Amino acid sequence: MTMRGRMVLKGCSVPFEVARTGKGLSLRIELPGNPLEYSVDCPCLEPLELLGIFCPLWKRN
C-alpha cells in the first residue's frame, strides 16, 4: 500500500509518500533543498500514524 499527497507548510506545499514495506513503513517528504527519508520496522503502524509523528497538529488560539 502506498499513500501519496501534499502537505502545506509555511510558504510552500511539499509532496510526501508513505509506503508499506516487507517489515514496516517508509516515509519520504520532499522538503525544499533537503528531502526527508525515514523508515520504521514496525508492521503494526498505519501510514497515517507514521505521517502524524512528523506532522503534529498545532492548536490554534
N, C-alpha and C positions, 0 to 999 in steps of 0.2 A: 504494500500500500504506500502510495506517495501522495503527499498533500503539498500543494503549491499555492502561493498567494503573494500579497504585497502588504507591507507594514508602512504606516505613515509615521515618520519621525519628525523632529523639529527641522523644518526646511527641506525635507526630501521624502521620497517614497522609495522603499527598497524591496526587492523580491526576496522571498525565502522559499525553502523546500525542506520538508521533513519526510524522511523515507524509513520504512521498516526494513531492517537488515536481518540476516540469519540469527543474530544474537540479541539485537535490541533495536535502537533507533539512531539515525544520523540527522544532523541539522546543518543547514548551510544558509547563511544570511549574507546577501551581497551588500555589505556596508560600503560607502564611498571610500575608495582607496585601500580598503583592508577587509576582504571577506572573512567572515567568522565561520569556522567549521568545528563542529562538536559531535561526538558520538558517545553513546552510553550502552553498556552491555546489560540491559535490564528489559527482558521481554514483557514485564508487567506494565510498563509505561505506555500510554497512548500518545499519538503525535501532538495533540493539543496540550497535553500535560507538559511535555518537553518544551514546547514553544512557550508555555506560560512561565516556565522557570526563567527564561531570558527576557520576557516582556511583561513585567508586572503591571497591573492596572493601577493607575495613580488616581487617588480620590481627589475630586475637585472640591474646592471650598466655595 
